[in-house]
């Protein structure tokens, strides 16, 4: 199962909001660290929050969805490997499908 999650933020996101999001993520149970990164290759204007997880990925992903939504960030995406969801518009069913796929990867 993946132990690093990317939260891709819209290019219009204030860098201070990204820092706040990373700091709040570090306080979540089962999160072992997080930091803000500005990718130089893909899009130098975008921001990514890297979140390193412990063993309880499912509860951490659910908490991160809630955290991102609390900041009302539109078009933010949670990306785990090659799978992602758009946080503001993801239905509970889409979130469950992402988590189910992660569990399946862990069993393979």
Protein Blocks (a to p, Z undefined) as FASTA:
>chain_A
ZZbdcddddfklcfklmmmmmmmmmmpghiabdcddddfklommbccddddddfklmlmm
mmmmmmmmmnopghiacdehjbccdfklpcfklmmmmmmmmmmmmmZZ
